[in-house]
Structures are given as structure tokens and as C-alpha cells.
Amino acid sequence: MPDTNHQTVASREIARLIRQVIDHAGTDERSDLHAVRLESDGTYLHAVATDRLTLAVARELLDPQLNPDPKPFTALLTVRDAAYLAQIADGDERFDDGLAFTAPPDFYTRLLVSDGRPPILAAQVLLRKEGAEDYEDDACAKFVLAPDTIPYDWRALVRSCLAGEVDGSTGERTFAVNPHLLARWKGSGIRPLHLRITGRFNPVIVTGRDFLGVQMPVKPADGESFAARYAPWVEDLRGGQEVSAS
């Protein structure tokens, strides 16, 4: 295949990147957002997914010894293809016996992106057998890239969320959120996750080590504010104080 770029990353990190963000991809197979974006800026390899309600970005620093001349690229994979790429990066089919398997440190995945029509991403899983000096091609898969008909700049999105941040000394620091969306962050595997409230009706910024996310808030109906729902508990909480003091 006529490749224009290739980058090599530890296989376990390829699998980690994809699995940290895949729960945030759109679920409608007809949607342009039903995809995981692999993106390199020449320094980091990023995985990005969003359905407009949440956005997740995970990254891995490229090893300069494995990537002496990395060039930027973007590859959009369907959710199904991204999940399969994570599976083969995590181990050869010979290990697919139903047991949990994590690729050892000497497994690497080389990504090759073509400029053909249609554009293709190829993934070669490389391993070095015990006592060997060279890596061998242990598995290979090719994926036709999904059409990126609605490109989005996730960096600009996060910057705009922070630009709209309210002054913490005067602004409302509560927010309403869909609890079903909170469950998506479990897949990041990040402990702990940090949440930054940028305003009552503004997005919430989520951060962790080499991980960044955004969750859109829910605008409550009239009478559904934090204060309105908290007020009926004030007397109850005071009663708890009296019981503990007696």
C-alpha cells in the first residue's frame, strides 16, 4: 500500500488509548460521530471520540527511538474497527482463548496511513521472540477509513469551554448533569478523575494523566435548581446534628 506515514507505539498503549475513549463515540451507526479518531501531531498519538454530549481524548507520547521522523496524520475508524484494532494490538489471535490478556512490553503496533482512494490504515503487530534481536510481523489488519464529513477541532472546543469559565468568587458553582453520561468516564481507567466546573450551564472539563474530556451539562426545568432541591434537606440535616450531640 502507498503509505505516507507510519508510527510505532507499544501495543498495550494502542489498546489503552482506544478503550479509554470508545464509550464516548456516537452509537448511531449512520452518524459521522460513530467513530474513533486516531490523530498524531508528531509528538503524541491521540485517540478522540465524541457524540457531542461528552468528548474524551487520550494520548501517548511517541518514543523518538521508534519514531525518528514522525509526521502528523489523522485516521477516522468506525467504532467496530477501532474495537478490533484494540483487540489485535492486545495480543495475537492465538491468545484469544476467552481469558484476559495484556500485551507484554515487547509487543509493538506500527500504524501505516495511506493516501490512496479510499484511504487505508494498516496495523502491524510486531513481537520479538525470546532471544531474538529483531522484531517479527505477528499480525496485520487493514481498515478503510471512515469519511470525515464533519471534522471537529477538539482543541478549540476545550479552549472555548475554558474561555467561558465564570469567576469562581461570584459565579454559580453548581451544575446539573445526566448521570448516565457519568458512567462513560469509568472506561478511562483514570484514578482519580478531576472535574472542573466552568459555570452552571457550561461544560464540565474532565482531566487525568494524559486524558482530557468534556461533558455537556443539563439545563434543569424551572424549580429544579440545586438550591430548590437542597432547601428541603436543611432542617433534616440540622436534626442529624441534634441527634449526634445528645
N, C-alpha and C positions, 0 to 999 in steps of 0.2 A: 504494500500500500504506500502511496506517496505521502510520507509523513513530513510535517513541517515542524514538529516539536515532540520531544519526549522528555519525561521527567520520572525519576525513580524515588519511591518512598517505601519505608518499611511497611510490609503488608498489613500488620496489625493496626497501623495508623490509618491506612486507607479505609479499612473496615470501621475503625472508630469514628472517623470523620463522617462517613455516610450515616452510620447508625445514630449519631448524635443529632442529626438534623432531619432525618427522613419522616419523622412523625409530624413535621410542620408543613409538609408538602400538601397540595390540594388533593382531595380524594376523588374528585370528578375526573374520570379518565379523558373526558372531552376538553378539559381545561388546559390552558397553556401552563398553568402553575402546578400541574400534576407531574412534577419533575424535581430532580436534584441537580443543582448546578455545581460542577467542579470547575474551579477557577484558580489560576495561578498568576501572581504578579511578579514572578521571578524570585521572590524571597519566601513566600508562604504558598502552600497549596490550601485552598479554601473549599469547603462544601457549604452550599447555601440552599435553603428551602423555605418557601412561604406559601400561605394560602390567603394572604392579606390580613388575617386575624392575628397570626403570630409569624415571626420571622426568626430563623436560627442560622447562625454562622459558626462553623468550627474551622480551625486552621492548624496546620502542621508546618513547622519551619523546615525548609528544604536543606538537606545536607549538601554542602558545596563539593564534597569529595565525590558524591554520587551524581551531582548535577553541576558540572563545571561551567556550563553556559546555558542556564535555564532561560526560556523565553515565555512571556505571558501567553496564556491561552484561556479559552472558555469552552466548556463542553457541557451540554444540557442532556441529561439522561432521564428517561422515563423512570417512574418510581420502581417499576418491576426490574428494569435493567440495573438501576442503582443498587437494589437489594441483592441482585445476583452478583454484581461486581464485589460487593462486600463479602458475599459468601465464598467466592473463589479466592479472594485475597486472604481470607481467614484460613484457607487450607485446601489442599488438593482434594478431588472427589474421593480419593482412596481413604480419606479420613472421615468422609460423610457417612458415619455409621449411627447417626442419631445422638451421639454424645457431644457435649460442648467441647469446642476445640478453639484454641487461640494460636495463631501463627507464631512460631518461635522467632527470636530476633534475627536469624539469618534467612528469613523469608523476605523478599522484596517484590514490589509490584512496579513494573515500568508501564507508564501510560504514554501512548503514542496517539497524537491527534493529527488527522489528515485534513487536507484542504480539498479533497475530492468532492464529487457530487454523486450521492449525498456525502456529507462529511461523516467520518467514522472515527470512533475512539477504540483503540485496541489496548488490551491489558495483558501483559505477560507476567506471570508469577515466576519469580526466579528463586532457586534454592541452591545451597551449597551443601553437598553431602559430606558426611563426616570424613575428615582427612583430605578433602579436595580443596584445591586452590581457586578454582573458577566456579562461577555460578552457571547453573543449567536452567533452560526454559522448561518449567514443570507443568504449566498450564497456560492456555491462551484463549481469550474470548474477544469478539469484536461486537461493537454496538453501533447501530445507526443513530446518530444524534437527533434528539427531538428538535423541531423547528422553534427557534426563539423568537416568536412573533410579538411578544410583549416583553422586551428587555426591561429590566429594572435595575437601578443603581442602589444597591443595599447600603453602600457607604453614605450616599446623600440622604437616604431615608433616615438612618440613625442620626446623622448630623442635624437634620431638620427636627427630629424629636427632641434632641437636647437643646436646640435653639429656642424651642417654645417652652422651655422649663420655667416654672414660676419661681418667684423669690420665696425661699423657704421660710423667711421671717413673717411674710404676710399672706402667702398663698394657702389654699386648702390642701392638706397633705393626705387626704383620704381618696380612695378611688374604688370603683365597683368593677368587678371582673367576672367573666364566665368561668366557673370552677372546672368545667370540662376541659377548657383550654389549659388550665394549670397542669393537668396530668401529662401534657406533652413534654414538659420540661424534665420529667423523670428519665426519659430516654437519653438525656445528655450525659448521665453518669457523673455530673459535676457535683461535688460536695465540698463546701456549700455553694449554693447559687445566691448571688446578690441581686436584689431588686431595687431599682431607683425610681421613685415616683416623680414624674415631671409635671404633674398637675392633675386636678380632679378628673378632667375629661381628656387628658393627654395620654399617650402611650407610656407603658412601663418599660424601662430598659433592664434587661437581664444580663448579668455578666458572670463569668467564671474564668478559670485558667484556659486561655486560648479558645474562649467561647463567648459569643455575643448574641443577644436576642432582643426582640421587641414583642410585646403583647399589647394589642389594642384594648382599650377599656370598654365597658358597657355604660351607656348613659341611662341611669335609672329614670323611672317614671316619677312624676310629682309625688312627694311624700315618701320616696324610697331613699332618702339621703342617709348617710352614716349617723348624723345627729338624730334624725327621726327614729331610726331603728335602735339606737343606743339609749335614748332617753328613758324608755320603759324599764330598762335594767338598772337605772341609777339607784332606786330605792332598794331593789333586791340586793345589790352589791353592798349597800350600807348595812343591810340586815346581816349579811355574812360577817361583817366586821364585828357587830354586836355579839353574835354567837361565839366567835373565836375569842372574844375578850372576856366572856363570862366564865 
